């Protein structure tokens, strides 16, 4: 993800979530973000990321539903 194409508002939001950054060896950019912030990310980063729900009931292996999720992870598109 290139930060050159982000607005100042988007950069500020990402700076506020630096403690949720994933380790370098993982594919995700952020993980463990509380589900209440999902609308914020979807509003300000429309079409830029993929969001995966985490921490709920798993009906399909490795995926839970958004309704059951407690946290989410952010991946590049």
mmCIF file of the N, C-alpha and C atoms, coordinates in Angstrom:
data_MODEL
# 
_entry.id   MODEL 
# 
loop_
_atom_site.group_PDB 
_atom_site.id 
_atom_site.type_symbol 
_atom_site.label_atom_id 
_atom_site.label_alt_id 
_atom_site.label_comp_id 
_atom_site.label_asym_id 
_atom_site.label_entity_id 
_atom_site.label_seq_id 
_atom_site.pdbx_PDB_ins_code 
_atom_site.Cartn_x 
_atom_site.Cartn_y 
_atom_site.Cartn_z 
_atom_site.occupancy 
_atom_site.B_iso_or_equiv 
_atom_site.pdbx_formal_charge 
_atom_site.auth_seq_id 
_atom_site.auth_comp_id 
_atom_site.auth_asym_id 
_atom_site.auth_atom_id 
_atom_site.pdbx_PDB_model_num 
ATOM 1   N N  . UNK A 1 1  ? 0.846   -1.173  0.000  1.00 0.00 ? 1  UNK A N  1 
ATOM 2   C CA . UNK A 1 1  ? 0.000   0.000   0.000  1.00 0.00 ? 1  UNK A CA 1 
ATOM 3   C C  . UNK A 1 1  ? 0.891   1.234   0.000  1.00 0.00 ? 1  UNK A C  1 
ATOM 4   N N  . UNK A 1 2  ? 0.651   2.088   -0.929 1.00 0.00 ? 2  UNK A N  1 
ATOM 5   C CA . UNK A 1 2  ? 1.427   3.312   -1.032 1.00 0.00 ? 2  UNK A CA 1 
ATOM 6   C C  . UNK A 1 2  ? 0.707   4.442   -0.304 1.00 0.00 ? 2  UNK A C  1 
ATOM 7   N N  . UNK A 1 3  ? 1.411   5.101   0.594  1.00 0.00 ? 3  UNK A N  1 
ATOM 8   C CA . UNK A 1 3  ? 0.808   6.207   1.343  1.00 0.00 ? 3  UNK A CA 1 
ATOM 9   C C  . UNK A 1 3  ? 0.796   7.496   0.532  1.00 0.00 ? 3  UNK A C  1 
ATOM 10  N N  . UNK A 1 4  ? 1.435   7.497   -0.636 1.00 0.00 ? 4  UNK A N  1 
ATOM 11  C CA . UNK A 1 4  ? 1.464   8.698   -1.469 1.00 0.00 ? 4  UNK A CA 1 
ATOM 12  C C  . UNK A 1 4  ? 0.082   9.060   -1.994 1.00 0.00 ? 4  UNK A C  1 
ATOM 13  N N  . UNK A 1 5  ? -0.789  8.078   -2.147 1.00 0.00 ? 5  UNK A N  1 
ATOM 14  C CA . UNK A 1 5  ? -2.107  8.309   -2.722 1.00 0.00 ? 5  UNK A CA 1 
ATOM 15  C C  . UNK A 1 5  ? -3.190  8.498   -1.674 1.00 0.00 ? 5  UNK A C  1 
ATOM 16  N N  . UNK A 1 6  ? -2.826  8.574   -0.411 1.00 0.00 ? 6  UNK A N  1 
ATOM 17  C CA . UNK A 1 6  ? -3.801  8.749   0.661  1.00 0.00 ? 6  UNK A CA 1 
ATOM 18  C C  . UNK A 1 6  ? -3.991  10.228  0.967  1.00 0.00 ? 6  UNK A C  1 
ATOM 19  N N  . UNK A 1 7  ? -5.203  10.585  1.361  1.00 0.00 ? 7  UNK A N  1 
ATOM 20  C CA . UNK A 1 7  ? -5.462  11.959  1.788  1.00 0.00 ? 7  UNK A CA 1 
ATOM 21  C C  . UNK A 1 7  ? -4.920  12.134  3.207  1.00 0.00 ? 7  UNK A C  1 
ATOM 22  N N  . UNK A 1 8  ? -4.840  13.370  3.652  1.00 0.00 ? 8  UNK A N  1 
ATOM 23  C CA . UNK A 1 8  ? -4.360  13.644  5.010  1.00 0.00 ? 8  UNK A CA 1 
ATOM 24  C C  . UNK A 1 8  ? -5.276  13.010  6.052  1.00 0.00 ? 8  UNK A C  1 
ATOM 25  N N  . UNK A 1 9  ? -6.572  13.026  5.789  1.00 0.00 ? 9  UNK A N  1 
ATOM 26  C CA . UNK A 1 9  ? -7.539  12.425  6.702  1.00 0.00 ? 9  UNK A CA 1 
ATOM 27  C C  . UNK A 1 9  ? -7.321  10.911  6.799  1.00 0.00 ? 9  UNK A C  1 
ATOM 28  N N  . UNK A 1 10 ? -7.078  10.257  5.672  1.00 0.00 ? 10 UNK A N  1 
ATOM 29  C CA . UNK A 1 10 ? -6.823  8.816   5.671  1.00 0.00 ? 10 UNK A CA 1 
ATOM 30  C C  . UNK A 1 10 ? -5.522  8.479   6.401  1.00 0.00 ? 10 UNK A C  1 
ATOM 31  N N  . UNK A 1 11 ? -4.508  9.283   6.200  1.00 0.00 ? 11 UNK A N  1 
ATOM 32  C CA . UNK A 1 11 ? -3.234  9.070   6.892  1.00 0.00 ? 11 UNK A CA 1 
ATOM 33  C C  . UNK A 1 11 ? -3.406  9.198   8.402  1.00 0.00 ? 11 UNK A C  1 
ATOM 34  N N  . UNK A 1 12 ? -4.199  10.179  8.839  1.00 0.00 ? 12 UNK A N  1 
ATOM 35  C CA . UNK A 1 12 ? -4.451  10.378  10.266 1.00 0.00 ? 12 UNK A CA 1 
ATOM 36  C C  . UNK A 1 12 ? -5.165  9.167   10.862 1.00 0.00 ? 12 UNK A C  1 
ATOM 37  N N  . UNK A 1 13 ? -6.142  8.638   10.150 1.00 0.00 ? 13 UNK A N  1 
ATOM 38  C CA . UNK A 1 13 ? -6.870  7.459   10.638 1.00 0.00 ? 13 UNK A CA 1 
ATOM 39  C C  . UNK A 1 13 ? -5.922  6.284   10.786 1.00 0.00 ? 13 UNK A C  1 
ATOM 40  N N  . UNK A 1 14 ? -5.089  6.024   9.791  1.00 0.00 ? 14 UNK A N  1 
ATOM 41  C CA . UNK A 1 14 ? -4.149  4.904   9.864  1.00 0.00 ? 14 UNK A CA 1 
ATOM 42  C C  . UNK A 1 14 ? -3.129  5.098   10.984 1.00 0.00 ? 14 UNK A C  1 
ATOM 43  N N  . UNK A 1 15 ? -2.705  6.325   11.232 1.00 0.00 ? 15 UNK A N  1 
ATOM 44  C CA . UNK A 1 15 ? -1.766  6.598   12.322 1.00 0.00 ? 15 UNK A CA 1 
ATOM 45  C C  . UNK A 1 15 ? -2.391  6.286   13.682 1.00 0.00 ? 15 UNK A C  1 
ATOM 46  N N  . UNK A 1 16 ? -3.702  6.485   13.803 1.00 0.00 ? 16 UNK A N  1 
ATOM 47  C CA . UNK A 1 16 ? -4.385  6.186   15.058 1.00 0.00 ? 16 UNK A CA 1 
ATOM 48  C C  . UNK A 1 16 ? -4.499  4.684   15.328 1.00 0.00 ? 16 UNK A C  1 
ATOM 49  N N  . UNK A 1 17 ? -4.326  3.870   14.296 1.00 0.00 ? 17 UNK A N  1 
ATOM 50  C CA . UNK A 1 17 ? -4.440  2.420   14.448 1.00 0.00 ? 17 UNK A CA 1 
ATOM 51  C C  . UNK A 1 17 ? -3.088  1.710   14.317 1.00 0.00 ? 17 UNK A C  1 
ATOM 52  N N  . UNK A 1 18 ? -1.992  2.415   14.566 1.00 0.00 ? 18 UNK A N  1 
ATOM 53  C CA . UNK A 1 18 ? -0.669  1.802   14.410 1.00 0.00 ? 18 UNK A CA 1 
ATOM 54  C C  . UNK A 1 18 ? -0.431  0.654   15.384 1.00 0.00 ? 18 UNK A C  1 
ATOM 55  N N  . UNK A 1 19 ? -1.081  0.664   16.540 1.00 0.00 ? 19 UNK A N  1 
ATOM 56  C CA . UNK A 1 19 ? -0.865  -0.432  17.489 1.00 0.00 ? 19 UNK A CA 1 
ATOM 57  C C  . UNK A 1 19 ? -1.493  -1.737  17.010 1.00 0.00 ? 19 UNK A C  1 
ATOM 58  N N  . UNK A 1 20 ? -2.337  -1.675  15.979 1.00 0.00 ? 20 UNK A N  1 
ATOM 59  C CA . UNK A 1 20 ? -2.959  -2.868  15.416 1.00 0.00 ? 20 UNK A CA 1 
ATOM 60  C C  . UNK A 1 20 ? -2.223  -3.378  14.180 1.00 0.00 ? 20 UNK A C  1 
ATOM 61  N N  . UNK A 1 21 ? -1.077  -2.788  13.856 1.00 0.00 ? 21 UNK A N  1 
ATOM 62  C CA . UNK A 1 21 ? -0.316  -3.238  12.686 1.00 0.00 ? 21 UNK A CA 1 
ATOM 63  C C  . UNK A 1 21 ? 0.059   -4.700  12.849 1.00 0.00 ? 21 UNK A C  1 
ATOM 64  N N  . UNK A 1 22 ? -0.020  -5.432  11.746 1.00 0.00 ? 22 UNK A N  1 
ATOM 65  C CA . UNK A 1 22 ? 0.373   -6.835  11.739 1.00 0.00 ? 22 UNK A CA 1 
ATOM 66  C C  . UNK A 1 22 ? 1.889   -6.935  11.635 1.00 0.00 ? 22 UNK A C  1 
ATOM 67  N N  . UNK A 1 23 ? 2.457   -8.027  12.133 1.00 0.00 ? 23 UNK A N  1 
ATOM 68  C CA . UNK A 1 23 ? 3.901   -8.226  11.963 1.00 0.00 ? 23 UNK A CA 1 
ATOM 69  C C  . UNK A 1 23 ? 4.279   -8.287  10.479 1.00 0.00 ? 23 UNK A C  1 
ATOM 70  N N  . UNK A 1 24 ? 5.511   -8.008  10.172 1.00 0.00 ? 24 UNK A N  1 
ATOM 71  C CA . UNK A 1 24 ? 5.982   -7.910  8.792  1.00 0.00 ? 24 UNK A CA 1 
ATOM 72  C C  . UNK A 1 24 ? 5.787   -9.220  8.022  1.00 0.00 ? 24 UNK A C  1 
ATOM 73  N N  . UNK A 1 25 ? 5.935   -10.354 8.687  1.00 0.00 ? 25 UNK A N  1 
ATOM 74  C CA . UNK A 1 25 ? 5.855   -11.647 7.996  1.00 0.00 ? 25 UNK A CA 1 
ATOM 75  C C  . UNK A 1 25 ? 4.419   -12.094 7.705  1.00 0.00 ? 25 UNK A C  1 
ATOM 76  N N  . UNK A 1 26 ? 3.411   -11.324 8.106  1.00 0.00 ? 26 UNK A N  1 
ATOM 77  C CA . UNK A 1 26 ? 2.019   -11.681 7.846  1.00 0.00 ? 26 UNK A CA 1 
ATOM 78  C C  . UNK A 1 26 ? 1.476   -10.921 6.640  1.00 0.00 ? 26 UNK A C  1 
ATOM 79  N N  . UNK A 1 27 ? 0.455   -11.469 6.015  1.00 0.00 ? 27 UNK A N  1 
ATOM 80  C CA . UNK A 1 27 ? -0.129  -10.868 4.817  1.00 0.00 ? 27 UNK A CA 1 
ATOM 81  C C  . UNK A 1 27 ? -1.007  -9.674  5.155  1.00 0.00 ? 27 UNK A C  1 
ATOM 82  N N  . UNK A 1 28 ? -1.681  -9.718  6.294  1.00 0.00 ? 28 UNK A N  1 
ATOM 83  C CA . UNK A 1 28 ? -2.588  -8.628  6.658  1.00 0.00 ? 28 UNK A CA 1 
ATOM 84  C C  . UNK A 1 28 ? -1.811  -7.357  7.001  1.00 0.00 ? 28 UNK A C  1 
ATOM 85  N N  . UNK A 1 29 ? -2.484  -6.215  6.837  1.00 0.00 ? 29 UNK A N  1 
ATOM 86  C CA . UNK A 1 29 ? -1.884  -4.933  7.204  1.00 0.00 ? 29 UNK A CA 1 
ATOM 87  C C  . UNK A 1 29 ? -2.173  -4.585  8.659  1.00 0.00 ? 29 UNK A C  1 
ATOM 88  N N  . UNK A 1 30 ? -3.423  -4.822  9.072  1.00 0.00 ? 30 UNK A N  1 
ATOM 89  C CA . UNK A 1 30 ? -3.861  -4.570  10.444 1.00 0.00 ? 30 UNK A CA 1 
ATOM 90  C C  . UNK A 1 30 ? -4.670  -5.772  10.904 1.00 0.00 ? 30 UNK A C  1 
ATOM 91  N N  . UNK A 1 31 ? -4.667  -6.038  12.208 1.00 0.00 ? 31 UNK A N  1 
ATOM 92  C CA . UNK A 1 31 ? -5.492  -7.118  12.732 1.00 0.00 ? 31 UNK A CA 1 
ATOM 93  C C  . UNK A 1 31 ? -5.888  -6.803  14.162 1.00 0.00 ? 31 UNK A C  1 
ATOM 94  N N  . UNK A 1 32 ? -7.018  -7.394  14.590 1.00 0.00 ? 32 UNK A N  1 
ATOM 95  C CA . UNK A 1 32 ? -7.476  -7.205  15.952 1.00 0.00 ? 32 UNK A CA 1 
ATOM 96  C C  . UNK A 1 32 ? -8.192  -5.892  16.194 1.00 0.00 ? 32 UNK A C  1 
ATOM 97  N N  . UNK A 1 33 ? -8.636  -5.220  15.144 1.00 0.00 ? 33 UNK A N  1 
ATOM 98  C CA . UNK A 1 33 ? -9.352  -3.952  15.300 1.00 0.00 ? 33 UNK A CA 1 
ATOM 99  C C  . UNK A 1 33 ? -10.788 -4.259  15.698 1.00 0.00 ? 33 UNK A C  1 
ATOM 100 N N  . UNK A 1 34 ? -11.305 -3.571  16.696 1.00 0.00 ? 34 UNK A N  1 
ATOM 101 C CA . UNK A 1 34 ? -12.665 -3.794  17.168 1.00 0.00 ? 34 UNK A CA 1 
ATOM 102 C C  . UNK A 1 34 ? -13.665 -3.557  16.040 1.00 0.00 ? 34 UNK A C  1 
ATOM 103 N N  . UNK A 1 35 ? -14.691 -4.383  15.981 1.00 0.00 ? 35 UNK A N  1 
ATOM 104 C CA . UNK A 1 35 ? -15.661 -4.371  14.890 1.00 0.00 ? 35 UNK A CA 1 
ATOM 105 C C  . UNK A 1 35 ? -16.409 -3.035  14.788 1.00 0.00 ? 35 UNK A C  1 
ATOM 106 N N  . UNK A 1 36 ? -16.454 -2.266  15.854 1.00 0.00 ? 36 UNK A N  1 
ATOM 107 C CA . UNK A 1 36 ? -17.153 -0.969  15.812 1.00 0.00 ? 36 UNK A CA 1 
ATOM 108 C C  . UNK A 1 36 ? -16.489 0.016   14.851 1.00 0.00 ? 36 UNK A C  1 
ATOM 109 N N  . UNK A 1 37 ? -15.211 -0.195  14.512 1.00 0.00 ? 37 UNK A N  1 
ATOM 110 C CA . UNK A 1 37 ? -14.493 0.698   13.611 1.00 0.00 ? 37 UNK A CA 1 
ATOM 111 C C  . UNK A 1 37 ? -14.600 0.286   12.146 1.00 0.00 ? 37 UNK A C  1 
ATOM 112 N N  . UNK A 1 38 ? -15.304 -0.795  11.864 1.00 0.00 ? 38 UNK A N  1 
ATOM 113 C CA . UNK A 1 38 ? -15.419 -1.270  10.490 1.00 0.00 ? 38 UNK A CA 1 
ATOM 114 C C  . UNK A 1 38 ? -16.110 -0.240  9.595  1.00 0.00 ? 38 UNK A C  1 
ATOM 115 N N  . UNK A 1 39 ? -17.162 0.391   10.085 1.00 0.00 ? 39 UNK A N  1 
ATOM 116 C CA . UNK A 1 39 ? -17.860 1.406   9.283  1.00 0.00 ? 39 UNK A CA 1 
ATOM 117 C C  . UNK A 1 39 ? -16.946 2.584   8.964  1.00 0.00 ? 39 UNK A C  1 
ATOM 118 N N  . UNK A 1 40 ? -16.103 2.970   9.909  1.00 0.00 ? 40 UNK A N  1 
ATOM 119 C CA . UNK A 1 40 ? -15.154 4.054   9.687  1.00 0.00 ? 40 UNK A CA 1 
ATOM 120 C C  . UNK A 1 40 ? -14.201 3.703   8.541  1.00 0.00 ? 40 UNK A C  1 
ATOM 121 N N  . UNK A 1 41 ? -13.650 2.480   8.577  1.00 0.00 ? 41 UNK A N  1 
ATOM 122 C CA . UNK A 1 41 ? -12.728 2.054   7.532  1.00 0.00 ? 41 UNK A CA 1 
ATOM 123 C C  . UNK A 1 41 ? -13.427 1.973   6.181  1.00 0.00 ? 41 UNK A C  1 
ATOM 124 N N  . UNK A 1 42 ? -14.628 1.415   6.161  1.00 0.00 ? 42 UNK A N  1 
ATOM 125 C CA . UNK A 1 42 ? -15.346 1.286   4.894  1.00 0.00 ? 42 UNK A CA 1 
ATOM 126 C C  . UNK A 1 42 ? -15.725 2.644   4.311  1.00 0.00 ? 42 UNK A C  1 
ATOM 127 N N  . UNK A 1 43 ? -15.999 3.606   5.171  1.00 0.00 ? 43 UNK A N  1 
ATOM 128 C CA . UNK A 1 43 ? -16.378 4.948   4.705  1.00 0.00 ? 43 UNK A CA 1 
ATOM 129 C C  . UNK A 1 43 ? -15.181 5.683   4.107  1.00 0.00 ? 43 UNK A C  1 
ATOM 130 N N  . UNK A 1 44 ? -14.049 5.646   4.788  1.00 0.00 ? 44 UNK A N  1 
ATOM 131 C CA . UNK A 1 44 ? -12.897 6.448   4.378  1.00 0.00 ? 44 UNK A CA 1 
ATOM 132 C C  . UNK A 1 44 ? -11.956 5.742   3.402  1.00 0.00 ? 44 UNK A C  1 
ATOM 133 N N  . UNK A 1 45 ? -12.026 4.423   3.322  1.00 0.00 ? 45 UNK A N  1 
ATOM 134 C CA . UNK A 1 45 ? -11.137 3.665   2.440  1.00 0.00 ? 45 UNK A CA 1 
ATOM 135 C C  . UNK A 1 45 ? -11.936 2.807   1.466  1.00 0.00 ? 45 UNK A C  1 
ATOM 136 N N  . UNK A 1 46 ? -12.964 3.375   0.893  1.00 0.00 ? 46 UNK A N  1 
ATOM 137 C CA . UNK A 1 46 ? -13.876 2.649   0.014  1.00 0.00 ? 46 UNK A CA 1 
ATOM 138 C C  . UNK A 1 46 ? -13.133 2.017   -1.162 1.00 0.00 ? 46 UNK A C  1 
ATOM 139 N N  . UNK A 1 47 ? -13.219 0.687   -1.261 1.00 0.00 ? 47 UNK A N  1 
ATOM 140 C CA . UNK A 1 47 ? -12.609 -0.050  -2.356 1.00 0.00 ? 47 UNK A CA 1 
ATOM 141 C C  . UNK A 1 47 ? -11.112 -0.249  -2.264 1.00 0.00 ? 47 UNK A C  1 
ATOM 142 N N  . UNK A 1 48 ? -10.481 0.205   -1.201 1.00 0.00 ? 48 UNK A N  1 
ATOM 143 C CA . UNK A 1 48 ? -9.026  0.132   -1.083 1.00 0.00 ? 48 UNK A CA 1 
ATOM 144 C C  . UNK A 1 48 ? -8.548  -1.130  -0.363 1.00 0.00 ? 48 UNK A C  1 
ATOM 145 N N  . UNK A 1 49 ? -9.352  -1.654  0.569  1.00 0.00 ? 49 UNK A N  1 
ATOM 146 C CA . UNK A 1 49 ? -8.957  -2.802  1.379  1.00 0.00 ? 49 UNK A CA 1 
ATOM 147 C C  . UNK A 1 49 ? -10.001 -3.906  1.327  1.00 0.00 ? 49 UNK A C  1 
ATOM 148 N N  . UNK A 1 50 ? -9.589  -5.095  1.790  1.00 0.00 ? 50 UNK A N  1 
ATOM 149 C CA . UNK A 1 50 ? -10.492 -6.215  2.018  1.00 0.00 ? 50 UNK A CA 1 
ATOM 150 C C  . UNK A 1 50 ? -10.552 -6.419  3.524  1.00 0.00 ? 50 UNK A C  1 
ATOM 151 N N  . UNK A 1 51 ? -11.750 -6.630  4.050  1.00 0.00 ? 51 UNK A N  1 
ATOM 152 C CA . UNK A 1 51 ? -11.942 -6.783  5.494  1.00 0.00 ? 51 UNK A CA 1 
ATOM 153 C C  . UNK A 1 51 ? -12.394 -8.205  5.793  1.00 0.00 ? 51 UNK A C  1 
ATOM 154 N N  . UNK A 1 52 ? -11.722 -8.858  6.745  1.00 0.00 ? 52 UNK A N  1 
ATOM 155 C CA . UNK A 1 52 ? -12.069 -10.209 7.144  1.00 0.00 ? 52 UNK A CA 1 
ATOM 156 C C  . UNK A 1 52 ? -12.505 -10.207 8.605  1.00 0.00 ? 52 UNK A C  1 
ATOM 157 N N  . UNK A 1 53 ? -13.697 -10.728 8.885  1.00 0.00 ? 53 UNK A N  1 
ATOM 158 C CA . UNK A 1 53 ? -14.173 -10.784 10.269 1.00 0.00 ? 53 UNK A CA 1 
ATOM 159 C C  . UNK A 1 53 ? -13.407 -11.828 11.062 1.00 0.00 ? 53 UNK A C  1 
ATOM 160 N N  . UNK A 1 54 ? -13.227 -11.575 12.345 1.00 0.00 ? 54 UNK A N  1 
ATOM 161 C CA . UNK A 1 54 ? -12.518 -12.504 13.228 1.00 0.00 ? 54 UNK A CA 1 
ATOM 162 C C  . UNK A 1 54 ? -13.218 -12.557 14.587 1.00 0.00 ? 54 UNK A C  1 
ATOM 163 N N  . UNK A 1 55 ? -13.076 -13.689 15.259 1.00 0.00 ? 55 UNK A N  1 
ATOM 164 C CA . UNK A 1 55 ? -13.498 -13.796 16.644 1.00 0.00 ? 55 UNK A CA 1 
ATOM 165 C C  . UNK A 1 55 ? -14.934 -14.169 16.893 1.00 0.00 ? 55 UNK A C  1 
ATOM 166 N N  . UNK A 1 56 ? -15.657 -14.621 15.898 1.00 0.00 ? 56 UNK A N  1 
ATOM 167 C CA . UNK A 1 56 ? -17.042 -15.030 16.088 1.00 0.00 ? 56 UNK A CA 1 
ATOM 168 C C  . UNK A 1 56 ? -17.183 -16.529 15.932 1.00 0.00 ? 56 UNK A C  1 
ATOM 169 N N  . UNK A 1 57 ? -18.382 -16.951 15.560 1.00 0.00 ? 57 UNK A N  1 
ATOM 170 C CA . UNK A 1 57 ? -18.609 -18.373 15.290 1.00 0.00 ? 57 UNK A CA 1 
ATOM 171 C C  . UNK A 1 57 ? -18.143 -18.690 13.881 1.00 0.00 ? 57 UNK A C  1 
ATOM 172 N N  . UNK A 1 58 ? -17.488 -19.815 13.729 1.00 0.00 ? 58 UNK A N  1 
ATOM 173 C CA . UNK A 1 58 ? -16.962 -20.220 12.433 1.00 0.00 ? 58 UNK A CA 1 
ATOM 174 C C  . UNK A 1 58 ? -17.821 -21.318 11.843 1.00 0.00 ? 58 UNK A C  1 
ATOM 175 N N  . UNK A 1 59 ? -18.602 -20.969 10.811 1.00 0.00 ? 59 UNK A N  1 
ATOM 176 C CA . UNK A 1 59 ? -19.418 -21.951 10.115 1.00 0.00 ? 59 UNK A CA 1 
ATOM 177 C C  . UNK A 1 59 ? -18.631 -22.587 8.983  1.00 0.00 ? 59 UNK A C  1 
ATOM 178 N N  . UNK A 1 60 ? -17.775 -21.799 8.371  1.00 0.00 ? 60 UNK A N  1 
ATOM 179 C CA . UNK A 1 60 ? -16.898 -22.276 7.315  1.00 0.00 ? 60 UNK A CA 1 
ATOM 180 C C  . UNK A 1 60 ? -15.478 -22.158 7.865  1.00 0.00 ? 60 UNK A C  1 
ATOM 181 N N  . UNK A 1 61 ? -14.644 -23.108 7.546  1.00 0.00 ? 61 UNK A N  1 
ATOM 182 C CA . UNK A 1 61 ? -13.287 -23.096 8.082  1.00 0.00 ? 61 UNK A CA 1 
ATOM 183 C C  . UNK A 1 61 ? -12.579 -21.772 7.770  1.00 0.00 ? 61 UNK A C  1 
ATOM 184 N N  . UNK A 1 62 ? -12.001 -21.179 8.766  1.00 0.00 ? 62 UNK A N  1 
ATOM 185 C CA . UNK A 1 62 ? -11.215 -19.938 8.692  1.00 0.00 ? 62 UNK A CA 1 
ATOM 186 C C  . UNK A 1 62 ? -12.022 -18.675 8.398  1.00 0.00 ? 62 UNK A C  1 
ATOM 187 N N  . UNK A 1 63 ? -13.336 -18.734 8.402  1.00 0.00 ? 63 UNK A N  1 
ATOM 188 C CA . UNK A 1 63 ? -14.149 -17.540 8.188  1.00 0.00 ? 63 UNK A CA 1 
ATOM 189 C C  . UNK A 1 63 ? -15.320 -17.531 9.148  1.00 0.00 ? 63 UNK A C  1 
ATOM 190 N N  . UNK A 1 64 ? -15.580 -16.399 9.753  1.00 0.00 ? 64 UNK A N  1 
ATOM 191 C CA . UNK A 1 64 ? -16.776 -16.242 10.570 1.00 0.00 ? 64 UNK A CA 1 
ATOM 192 C C  . UNK A 1 64 ? -17.646 -15.182 9.900  1.00 0.00 ? 64 UNK A C  1 
ATOM 193 N N  . UNK A 1 65 ? -18.871 -15.072 10.337 1.00 0.00 ? 65 UNK A N  1 
ATOM 194 C CA . UNK A 1 65 ? -19.776 -14.096 9.727  1.00 0.00 ? 65 UNK A CA 1 
ATOM 195 C C  . UNK A 1 65 ? -19.547 -12.720 10.352 1.00 0.00 ? 65 UNK A C  1 
ATOM 196 N N  . UNK A 1 66 ? -19.840 -11.681 9.601  1.00 0.00 ? 66 UNK A N  1 
ATOM 197 C CA . UNK A 1 66 ? -19.690 -10.310 10.101 1.00 0.00 ? 66 UNK A CA 1 
ATOM 198 C C  . UNK A 1 66 ? -20.598 -10.059 11.299 1.00 0.00 ? 66 UNK A C  1 
ATOM 199 N N  . UNK A 1 67 ? -21.764 -10.696 11.322 1.00 0.00 ? 67 UNK A N  1 
ATOM 200 C CA . UNK A 1 67 ? -22.706 -10.493 12.422 1.00 0.00 ? 67 UNK A CA 1 
ATOM 201 C C  . UNK A 1 67 ? -22.148 -11.004 13.747 1.00 0.00 ? 67 UNK A C  1 
ATOM 202 N N  . UNK A 1 68 ? -21.343 -12.073 13.704 1.00 0.00 ? 68 UNK A N  1 
ATOM 203 C CA . UNK A 1 68 ? -20.790 -12.671 14.913 1.00 0.00 ? 68 UNK A CA 1 
ATOM 204 C C  . UNK A 1 68 ? -19.412 -12.129 15.289 1.00 0.00 ? 68 UNK A C  1 
ATOM 205 N N  . UNK A 1 69 ? -18.785 -11.406 14.400 1.00 0.00 ? 69 UNK A N  1 
ATOM 206 C CA . UNK A 1 69 ? -17.396 -10.992 14.585 1.00 0.00 ? 69 UNK A CA 1 
ATOM 207 C C  . UNK A 1 69 ? -17.229 -10.010 15.743 1.00 0.00 ? 69 UNK A C  1 
ATOM 208 N N  . UNK A 1 70 ? -16.101 -10.123 16.402 1.00 0.00 ? 70 UNK A N  1 
ATOM 209 C CA . UNK A 1 70 ? -15.727 -9.195  17.465 1.00 0.00 ? 70 UNK A CA 1 
ATOM 210 C C  . UNK A 1 70 ? -14.625 -8.243  16.988 1.00 0.00 ? 70 UNK A C  1 
ATOM 211 N N  . UNK A 1 71 ? -13.793 -8.724  16.084 1.00 0.00 ? 71 UNK A N  1 
ATOM 212 C CA . UNK A 1 71 ? -12.716 -7.922  15.518 1.00 0.00 ? 71 UNK A CA 1 
ATOM 213 C C  . UNK A 1 71 ? -12.660 -8.170  14.014 1.00 0.00 ? 71 UNK A C  1 
ATOM 214 N N  . UNK A 1 72 ? -11.800 -7.409  13.330 1.00 0.00 ? 72 UNK A N  1 
ATOM 215 C CA . UNK A 1 72 ? -11.587 -7.659  11.906 1.00 0.00 ? 72 UNK A CA 1 
ATOM 216 C C  . UNK A 1 72 ? -10.134 -7.399  11.546 1.00 0.00 ? 72 UNK A C  1 
ATOM 217 N N  . UNK A 1 73 ? -9.738  -7.961  10.413 1.00 0.00 ? 73 UNK A N  1 
ATOM 218 C CA . UNK A 1 73 ? -8.394  -7.778  9.883  1.00 0.00 ? 73 UNK A CA 1 
ATOM 219 C C  . UNK A 1 73 ? -8.502  -7.052  8.545  1.00 0.00 ? 73 UNK A C  1 
ATOM 220 N N  . UNK A 1 74 ? -7.464  -6.319  8.199  1.00 0.00 ? 74 UNK A N  1 
ATOM 221 C CA . UNK A 1 74 ? -7.449  -5.520  6.976  1.00 0.00 ? 74 UNK A CA 1 
ATOM 222 C C  . UNK A 1 74 ? -6.363  -6.073  6.053  1.00 0.00 ? 74 UNK A C  1 
ATOM 223 N N  . UNK A 1 75 ? -6.735  -6.333  4.790  1.00 0.00 ? 75 UNK A N  1 
ATOM 224 C CA . UNK A 1 75 ? -5.817  -6.844  3.774  1.00 0.00 ? 75 UNK A CA 1 
ATOM 225 C C  . UNK A 1 75 ? -5.815  -5.923  2.575  1.00 0.00 ? 75 UNK A C  1 
ATOM 226 N N  . UNK A 1 76 ? -4.739  -5.955  1.791  1.00 0.00 ? 76 UNK A N  1 
ATOM 227 C CA . UNK A 1 76 ? -4.706  -5.167  0.564  1.00 0.00 ? 76 UNK A CA 1 
ATOM 228 C C  . UNK A 1 76 ? -5.599  -5.815  -0.471 1.00 0.00 ? 76 UNK A C  1 
ATOM 229 N N  . UNK A 1 77 ? -6.125  -5.010  -1.337 1.00 0.00 ? 77 UNK A N  1 
ATOM 230 C CA . UNK A 1 77 ? -6.995  -5.506  -2.408 1.00 0.00 ? 77 UNK A CA 1 
ATOM 231 C C  . UNK A 1 77 ? -6.133  -5.996  -3.533 1.00 0.00 ? 77 UNK A C  1 
# 
